[in-house]
Amino acid sequence: MLRFAAPVLVASLALAGCGGHDKAGGTPATGTQTIEVAMREGTPRLLTAYADAVTRMAKAPTRVEARLHWRSQEPNPEVRTIADVRSGRLEFALVAARALDTVGVDAFAPMLAPLAVDSLEAQRLVLESGLTQHALSAVGRLGVVGVTVLPGDLRHPLGITRPLLRPEDFSGAFVGVRDSALAKRTFEHLGATVGYTVGDDDFSGYDGIENDLVSLESNRADVGAASLAADLTLWPKLMVLIANRHAWERLDAQRREALSAAARVALPAAIAKLRADDSEVYGVLCRRGQVSFARATPADADALRRALAPVTRGLDAEVSREIARLRGVAGRAPAHPRCRPSAGTRTERPTPVDGVWTFDSDADDLRAAGGSEEQVTPENWGHHVIVFSRGRFAITQEDPAACTWVYGTYRGRGNRLTWDVIDGGGHGPQNAVNRPGEHFDYDWSRFKDTLRLTRVRGAISAPNFIAKPWRRIGDDPRAAPFSRRCPPPPTGLQF
């Protein structure tokens, strides 16, 4: 139900075989071609805008499809994925640029230097500038083709045992990072000891980690942490699309051109998606209330830049100066708003939507309700049982591939219905379950025993709950026929 945990059908370069070669050395552009891109992430959201642009730009029908969770829980996943592409086990993969310096390619370092690219707007300008072209050519030393670079989330310091905001805060800390020689060098220069984190690690034992808001919310890394500096950007999560050389050469020239050029065309949509995800997840973290937010000032960022000058001094000076110029053009990113606690439930009186409700939906219903392909996942359709009772709600959803539960509080004002999630869980192929702190708004109307929910413009209205009208089947919440496969916990059934 959390929207970016769901899969999206992008386009799959699985490279269906076609006979012959064109003059450019590739396979003629005949028929629809599906291209599969392996990626470590459990969601294809970083690939979606690019894949859509490839489909639009390719003169021959082309689809791109994500293969998720590739080596996601293994050590050195990027290094192993590069080897998979080089050997031909994979034809295409999306890997994090940060890890390339662990295998001898440090051409991306100026773009990943600490505090060099400190906002989504600065990232957009850098990727538009063409600075990545030299870095992409350097990827060829690994025996693969560097196709293009895609934007990613911004990474911030999460202090688990202490705030991590100023240079002195890092001294003596044990900090977890994703595999990257530059990230390791950065924190060690500040006096920290560094450990590499893998997959969905348990971060106990660390004094802090570097992470993006989407990932740390999904892993619930904020629970028990001391401080999150959401306005202090360490570096962006740049993603590099790489290809097996033989697979790349078998593609016709038109498809190769589309795959190379689509990232720049897709950049505005991709940055807009990253910005929306950041805002939404920040709101979830605020409402969850598990971590305090350190308010980073320009002085804090400048102090870290000065302290880390020896780390960045050895990088390509010309590229670094251009990035600094573009950062100035972008200006300082707007600070996140101050957190406000969730309003919670305000009534113990009956409400017009009280009762036990149910509906059944499928993937087509979800699409018809306006769900994006990212949201079309088994966790978001199926048989639903919903209880609303005096300001509290609980829901189960199930189908053959998934079973989930969620509970929380709600309040109504006129025809507006607002939900706040206390907790959610269950299982499914994409782990797309509701998270504590999520907040939804709907407009509602009722005729006898039929309830309809509709979107609220400008608000978050998850489409899975509006895919079909709800049918009222009872009054007593204690008799609700919740799923036996994944019932809500007892704390969620205190009606």
C-alpha positions, 0 to 999 in steps of 0.5 A, a space after each residue: 500500500 505504500 506507493 513506492 514499494 510497489 512494482 512498475 512495468 517499465 520496459 524490459 530489454 530481455 532482447 528477443 532475438 531477431 535475425 540479421 544486422 543493420 549497417 550500424 552493427 545492430 539487430 534491425 528494429 522490427 517488432 516490439 522489443 522488451 529490455 530487462 534492467 536488473 536493479 538492487 532496489 525493491 521498487 523501480 521508481 528510479 527507472 520509471 520516468 526514463 523507461 517511459 521516455 525510452 518508449 516514447 522516443 524509440 522509433 521501433 516499439 520498445 519496452 523496459 522492465 525492471 528486475 528488482 531485488 538483484 543481489 539486494 542482500 549480498 555484500 558488494 552487490 554493485 561489484 557483483 552485478 557489474 561482473 554479471 553484466 560483463 559475463 552476460 548473465 545480465 544484459 542490462 543493470 542499474 547500479 549506484 555510481 558511488 560503488 564504482 570507485 571500489 573497482 577503480 572508476 573514480 570519474 563520478 567522484 566530483 559529482 558525489 563529493 561531500 556537499 558538492 551536489 546538495 539539492 535536487 535542483 543542483 542534481 538536475 543542472 549537473 545531469 543536464 550539463 553533460 558532465 557525466 559523459 566523460 565519467 560514462 566513458 570511463 565505465 568502459 574500463 570495467 568491460 561493460 558499456 556505460 549507457 546513461 546516468 539517472 538521478 536518485 534520492 539525496 542522502 543525509 546523516 541519520 544520527 542513531 546515538 547522537 546528532 550528526 550535524 557538525 564536523 565534531 559530531 562525527 569524531 569517534 562515531 561508528 558510521 555505516 555507509 553503502 560501499 564507496 571509497 569516497 564515502 568511507 574517506 569522507 567520514 574517516 577524515 572527520 574522525 569516524 570509523 566506517 563500516 559498510 552496510 548491506 541490504 536491510 541491515 539492522 543498524 544497531 551498533 552504529 552511531 549513525 548512517 548515511 541514507 535517503 529519506 525513502 530508504 530509511 523510512 521503508 526500513 524504519 531506521 528512524 525508530 530509536 534514532 536520535 536525530 535526522 539532518 534532513 536538510 543536510 545533503 551529503 551527496 546524491 544517489 546517482 544511478 548508472 545504467 550499464 550494458 553487456 557489450 554484446 547485448 548492446 551491439 545487438 541492438 539496432 542503432 535507433 534503440 541505442 540512441 533512444 536508450 542513450 538520450 532518454 535520461 535527459 528527456 526524462 530528467 524533469 519528470 524524474 526530478 519531480 518524482 524524487 521531489 514528491 517522494 521526498 516531501 511525502 516521506 518526510 511527512 510520514 517521518 514527521 507524523 511517526 514522531 520517532 526521531 527528532 529533526 536537526 535543523 541544518 543551517 548554511 553555516 553548518 554546511 559551510 563548516 562541513 565543506 571546510 572540514 572536508 576540503 582535503 577530501 575533495 581537493 584531489 578530485 578533478 578541479 575543472 569538473 569540481 569548479 563547474 559543479 560549484 558554479 551550478 550549485 550556486 545557480 541552483 541556490 539553496 534548497 528550501 528547508 523542510 517544514 517543521 514537523 507537526 504531530 498527527 492530529 489523531 482521533 478527536 471523537 468517541 462518538 459514532 460517525 456516518 461511516 461507522 460499520 463493517 465494509 467490504 469490496 473486491 478489486 483487481 489490477 484493472 480496477 486499480 488502473 481505472 481508479 488512476 493508479 500508476 503502474 508503480 501502484 499496480 501490485 498484489 498488495 493493492 488489490 483483492 478482497 478488502 474488509 474495513 472497519 470504521 468505529 468511533 475514530 478508529 479503523 482497521 483493514 485487511 486485504 488479501 489475494 493469492 499473492 499478498 495479504 496485508 493489514 493496517 490500522 489507525 485513526 480517522 476523523 471526518 469533517 463534512 464530506 472529508 475523511 482523513 486517516 492516520 496510520 498507526 501501523 501496518 504489516 503483512 506480506 507480498 511480493 513488493 512488501 508494499 504495506 502501510 507504514 506508521 505515519 502515513 496520512 490519507 485524505 478522501 472525499 466520501 459519499 454514502 447511499 444506504 449501504 454503499 460508500 464511495 471514496 474519491 480523491 482529494 486534489 492536492 492531497 494523498 489519496 491512495 487509489 487502492 481504497 477508491 478502486 471500487 465502491 464499499 458495501 456495508 455488511 455489518 455494524 459490530 466491529 468485533 464480528 468483522 470477517 478479517 483475513 485469517 491469513 494476516 489479521 491485524 494485531 490485538 492493539 489494532 482491534 481495540 474498538 
